[in-house]
């Protein structure tokens, strides 16, 4: 019997720094394709830290979404080592019992212009 080799992706290592020039190329290419809408989002450190602090969280997944005002936004959720969204977390109640509650799922990204637009000519 032949065993199959399975390679597990390390989601904690997804992403890498890129040059400012490459970043500008990416942003400008997107701007040429879309011509309208949101150009950037601001997400505060506090909510990112809260998501990453959840048990077993190794990264964050960002979903494109529309908010209640039909405006583009992001919904973001922690992911575990298998790349699955963390949608529940276990807590300890006052009486010592374990309970499951919804995990942190976030929004309220804030769009705003930035120096990025000035620096890279958007």
N, C-alpha and C positions, 0 to 999 in steps of 0.2 A: 504494500500500500504506500503510495507516494503522498508525502505531506506537502501542503501548499504553504508557501511563505507569505505571511501577511505583514505588511509594513504599516505601522501606526504613525499617523501624522502627529507631530508635536505642535499643537495649536498655540502653545505659549511662545513659539518662535516665529509666528506668522507676522510679516511686515519687516521692513528694513528702511533705513535712511536712504534718501536719494539726494542728488545735487539740486541746488536751487534752479539751475538751468533746466534740468529734467522736469522738475516740479512746474516751472513756468510753461514748458511745452505741454504738459498734461492739462493744466488749467486752461491755457489758451485754446487747445484742441477742443476741449469740452465747450468752451464759450462759443466757438465757431459753429459747433453742431447744434447747440440749443438756442442761442440768440435771445433767450428770455429766462426769467425765473431767478431762483435763488442762486447766488454765486458762492456762498460760503455759509457755514454754520459755526456758532460758538457754543461749546459745551463746557461747563465749569468743572473744575477738578473734583469738587466735593462729590458730585453724583458718580463720576468715573471711579473715584476711590471707593465709594459705597458698593458699587457693582463688583469691582475687583476684589473687595474684602469678603465676598460671600464664599462660603465653604466650597472648595473645589473649583473655583473660577480661575481660568487661565487666560481669558481674553474677553473681548466684547464683539458682538455682531451688531452691525448697523443695518436697519431696514429702511428703505425709502418708504415714505408714508405721506398721507394727506391728513391734516388736523381737522378739527371740528369746523374751521372756517374755510375749508377746502384749500389750504395753503400747504405747499411742500414742506416737509419736516423729516426728521429722522426719529425712529423708535430704536432704542438700543437696549440690549439684554446681554447678560453674562453668558459665556459658554464654558462647558467643562472640557476635560482632557480628550473626550471623544468628539468634540465639536458640536455637541448638542446644547440647545438653549437651556439655560437654568431657569425653570419656570416655577419650581417649588423649593422651599428650604425648610429644614427641620429646626424647631425652636424648643427650648425647655420652658415649660410653664412653671408658675410659682410653686405648684404642688410636686414638682419634679417629673411630671409626665412629659413625654415628647409629643409634639404636635407638628403638623405640616401646614405651612402658610404660603401664600404666593411670594415668589422671589421678586426682586426689584426689576421692574421694566420701566424704562424712562423715556421721556420726551421733553418738550419745552426747550428744544434747541432754539437758539436765538440767531436769526440772520442779521448780519450787519456788514457793511462795507469795511474794508480794512486797508492797511498799508500795502497788503499784498496786491491790491488792485493798482495802487500807484507805482509800486516797484516793478511789477511785471506788465504794466500797460494795458490793463483790462478796462 
